[in-house]
Amino acid sequence: MISGFIAGLTYPFRALGVLARTPRLWSYVLVPVLVNLLVGVTIYVGLLFAGFRTIDAIVVGLPTWAVGVGTLLRALLVVVLLLATGFVLVQFGVVLGAPWYTKLSNELEWHQTGQVLPETANGSGGALHDLWLALKYELQKLALVLLVGIGLLLLNLVPVVGQLLSFAGWIALGATVACLDFLGYALERRRLGFGERLGVVRRSMPASAGFGLICLGLVSIPFVNLLSIPLCVTAGTLFFCERARFAVDRQKR
């Protein structure tokens, strides 16, 4: 079990090697990163100038000894907006880069397995139906986070032990969601429902636990996450090709 967990931790680093050896995949990584950077810089600069004008309006009537308050507020605004922009880009980065990440995952799976991809990966099926399935999946994922999250919040009422269990639970929940997100491109091609995807994650344990944990850590680092999202998409497809697809086959039997 320990070796499986450690193997799961290595996938982002192995994905980096795969990308370095496969130049034809680079465009699927660089384009969404540039899009995210452009959106991030635009949001950050726009909010920063708006915030500076607001601070100037607040401190204009203050006495001269309070000029340092304006400087402190400016510095605080720079840091807060930096972190907030990074967090927002993580939440929407996968959506903004979805067209390129889908192609990245398709190309990588074909390259790794040499097998014909499921028909849905080639663009067949109704667009509205695909949109409904994606929306339904996101709502189910949100419901999971809310239900488990409420239970974890209640655990905090228990002194010490409950708080430790709650912290561990939040880490486990975050790792599970990360696992679902980055395995999602390959699993979506198989038209798997939410419960089936959770089953794949469970059957791939303990490797999926290590994979989800390392991906959670990478996407939690501000601005490093702009590079780590495509890296984790690559790692998720690699993980699927080597491990999770066998769990899918067992699930279908």
Secondary structure, DSSP 8 states (H G I E B T S, - for coil): -HHHHHHHHTHHHHHHHHHHH-GGGHHHHHHHHHHHHHHHHHHHHHHHHHHHHHHHHHHTTS-GGGHHHHHHHHHHHHHHHHHHHHHHHHHHHHHHTHHHHHHHHHHHHHHHH-S---GGGGT-S-HHHHHHHHHHHHHHHHHHHHHHHHHHHHHTTSTTHHHHHHHHHHHHHHHHHHHHHHHHHHHHHTT--HHHHHHHHHHTTTHHHHHHHHHHHHHTSTTTHHHHHHHHHHHHHHHIIIIIHHHHHHHH-
